[in-house]
Amino acid sequence: MTRTADTLLEEIQGPTPGQMLRKRVFGHQGLLFGVAVLGLLLLVAIFAPLLAPHDPYAQDLLARMQPPVFLGGSWEHPLGTDHLGRDYLSRLIYGARISLLIGGFAALISGLIGTAMGVAAGYFGGRVDMAVTFLINVRLAMPVVLVALAIVAVFGGSLQVVILVLGFLLWDRFAVVMRSSTLQVRSREYVTAAQAIGCSTSRVILSEIMPNIVNNLIVVVTLEMAHAILLEAALSFLGLGVQPPTPSWGLMVSEGKQMMLFEPWLVAIPGITLFVLVLAINLLGDGLRDVTAPENRS
Amino acid sequence: MSEGNASPPVLELRNVSKTYQIKQGMFGERKPLKAVNDVSLSLQRGDVLGLVGESGCGKSTLAKILLGLEAPTSGEVLVDGEPIGAQNRRLLARRIQPIFQDPYSSLNPRKSIRDIISLPLRVHGIGDSASQDKAVREILDVVGLPSRVMNSYPSQMSGGQRQRVAIARALIMKPEVVVCDEPTSALDVSVQSQILNLLGELRREFGLTYLFISHNLAVVEHLATRVAVMYLGRIVEEAPVGALFDEPRHPYTEALLASVLTPEPDLGVPDTHLGATYPNPIEPPTGCHFHPRCARVMERCKGVAPQLTSDGEHSVECHLYGQESGQAVA
């Protein structure tokens, strides 16, 4: 085939799947906002040592609780200082690392556990389904915060312990959603067709079923990521998550709470960043589901 | 039925049964449900066997057994004279391919048409991606679709186009037998005839053998060369298409043929004497399974199951045509 024939063929075949996907992505404002904010926070977390104006651990007891610049503070500490005189902006920047690490790894661990269990239960049914449903019920009977508190109290609070505890506790929604999605999809005729074509079980699951339930998975991933970040903040607030002096947004809220009535920005600044991060993750999940859903292709 | 032919039938079923164990309630005992009960069929190359019957009579279970998706409880399925139990599941997939009823559910909405049609080639590792692309283009041409649809997704296509894609997927491996499970019942009437004509052309072109499952008798009469009538898991009558439509023997076949609606509204809904109730397949009636609904029921039908009687091409399972022989059913 000559070059001209090739290009002609391309013209006849219309836009490629990649081109159509690009068009959908750039037409979705929520998705763009989510990607922008999350990307920005990721960059901030990665390049924290370059961006932070001060050492987040350095105390300066002579400059305690200086207000942020928009409340009459100085540019020396743009977001002020906390009760030990540590630069608030620097602690916020380093805190992004903790939140994103915990959100990402907890969602990854629980996603792997829950998806494997849910898809197996939905696809194979019968005894596998009974066993998985039993495990889900056992897990749902355990209050997350209480179990997390107990484990952290026994093993001590550290980043690794918090990630593992949340990872092994938050898989229930993955399992429930993936199980019901798989149940729905596995009775479709294209699954039967793939079996009749001679596909192996793993191929049927990975290439026929997974692509059709992955948008549900994305939504759950973002929900659980946000959930894990909030739980970490809650645990740190209660003093059982990441231990001081590590900068964590939940810990910053906790440390600022005694001064809340006099210096409300101590609580408001980390609270707003948490809110924006969780909002961005949820918008990202919604947007990804929207642009990958087959209904929006036509 | 085809003992006279030298070549073995391309597809043969010998006394195939499929029994499901149905559990009623949480602590209920398990009861057998004979979805397919002692079915024997044989198809010569180029045959189109129309399989008709009410919903729930076991047509689709039979199709699943043929496709290797369900193992028969007893009996065997032979392709070219070889039992398929002994064959590799993947080898079977090269020879028997399905076309499903609903083209809205039989195509993976996440895959492009190219991926859907080339899946059999990729699964069986035939050719590289360039030759697979070429094969997809060729088969699209065969089923009457332009090659620009390769990058489309199923949601961008009409029902008729989707069914053409499903046919292309079934044919790309050059199978010998195609199991069509009501391939037109989900389509518009105007599109139905296009798809049926396409199926007919493809049969002539590739020498395909069809097992054509349908409850639309007009479609069966149009396409089939032989017809088998199924009732409660059993084949109650089997004959060449002309003989069955001209002189049906089994009272159930008569009722089915009488049930076809005419375009004349004044004639109303035809009375088939069948009544509305389909018997519970878990507890089928004694004797002839059909006797509670039969217009020509005799005393013997209630206790004794009829046996298959055949005069060459036309076989029927009914006491009206049988000899005195018959076996009692407990």
Boltz contact constraints between the chains, C-beta under 6 A:
constraints:
  - contact:
      token1: [A, 12]
      token2: [B, 148]
      max_distance: 6.0
  - contact:
      token1: [A, 13]
      token2: [B, 148]
      max_distance: 6.0
  - contact:
      token1: [A, 13]
      token2: [B, 151]
      max_distance: 6.0
  - contact:
      token1: [A, 14]
      token2: [B, 148]
      max_distance: 6.0
  - contact:
      token1: [A, 16]
      token2: [B, 151]
      max_distance: 6.0
  - contact:
      token1: [A, 188]
      token2: [B, 105]
      max_distance: 6.0
  - contact:
      token1: [A, 189]
      token2: [B, 100]
      max_distance: 6.0
  - contact:
      token1: [A, 189]
      token2: [B, 105]
      max_distance: 6.0
  - contact:
      token1: [A, 189]
      token2: [B, 106]
      max_distance: 6.0
  - contact:
      token1: [A, 190]
      token2: [B, 106]
      max_distance: 6.0
  - contact:
      token1: [A, 190]
      token2: [B, 107]
      max_distance: 6.0
  - contact:
      token1: [A, 190]
      token2: [B, 108]
      max_distance: 6.0
  - contact:
      token1: [A, 193]
      token2: [B, 106]
      max_distance: 6.0
  - contact:
      token1: [A, 195]
      token2: [B, 69]
      max_distance: 6.0
  - contact:
      token1: [A, 196]
      token2: [B, 67]
      max_distance: 6.0
  - contact:
      token1: [A, 196]
      token2: [B, 98]
      max_distance: 6.0
  - contact:
      token1: [A, 197]
      token2: [B, 93]
      max_distance: 6.0
  - contact:
      token1: [A, 197]
      token2: [B, 119]
      max_distance: 6.0
  - contact:
      token1: [A, 197]
      token2: [B, 120]
      max_distance: 6.0
  - contact:
      token1: [A, 197]
      token2: [B, 123]
      max_distance: 6.0
  - contact:
      token1: [A, 198]
      token2: [B, 90]
      max_distance: 6.0
  - contact:
      token1: [A, 198]
      token2: [B, 93]
      max_distance: 6.0
  - contact:
      token1: [A, 198]
      token2: [B, 123]
      max_distance: 6.0
  - contact:
      token1: [A, 199]
      token2: [B, 123]
      max_distance: 6.0
  - contact:
      token1: [A, 208]
      token2: [B, 108]
      max_distance: 6.0
  - contact:
      token1: [A, 211]
      token2: [B, 110]
      max_distance: 6.0
  - contact:
      token1: [A, 212]
      token2: [B, 110]
      max_distance: 6.0
  - contact:
      token1: [A, 294]
      token2: [B, 109]
      max_distance: 6.0
  - contact:
      token1: [A, 294]
      token2: [B, 155]
      max_distance: 6.0
  - contact:
      token1: [A, 297]
      token2: [B, 153]
      max_distance: 6.0
  - contact:
      token1: [A, 297]
      token2: [B, 155]
      max_distance: 6.0
  - contact:
      token1: [A, 298]
      token2: [B, 155]
      max_distance: 6.0
  - contact:
      token1: [A, 298]
      token2: [B, 156]
      max_distance: 6.0
